[in-house]
């Protein structure tokens, strides 16, 4: 539920700006919220890295950008990570997963496509009926374990990067192993404060992993022991931990 005062603030969205003017808000995560059929709804367009609002100024976006509304930010994080099974059935697992990652501020790389897709509005470029996600960069993204069900059925993901991904925790890494454990080749988990020793040891389930980069994980109490355990379970993998 949105806070009570949100309705008052959202009504100001109808305030016009100078004719012909554009307001551009660039942020890893941006939101466009408006009234539709008597309800406040989030739409897929709210996930664009760059949101252009023609002729309107939305103070909600400014508040999110300045991070002065942590409650509203938490609401959006939850909304963007909610799994939409209807959407998965409509567009397929690959596109639905890409939409989720992009909504949350991450980027994807399609198979047989050289460039990373970082703009939500260009999500269709490089994708096709036989195109699969082969890499995910969730740096600074707001993805959390609630949305990891989007990864179910993705068989071609070979690389995942979590850097300053605030909501990644032990449960998220365990779910990652559930969904991508058999195919992942390269994994980075750095500057993720909610990851602990148990979460790191779950990475031993990635039996085909070739490269693992770890570091700046304040929640890990005994990194040397964790690395030793991983090396014993993944002898084929090159494991690095910054500072060790």
Beta strands, then each sheet from edge to edge (+ up, - down):
strand 1: 22-26
strand 2: 33-36
strand 3: 39-42
strand 4: 50-54
strand 5: 107-110
strand 6: 133-137
strand 7: 159-163
strand 8: 186-190
strand 9: 211-215
strand 10: 238-241
sheet 1: 1+ 4-
sheet 2: 2+ 3-
sheet 3: 5+ 6- 7- 8- 9- 10-
end
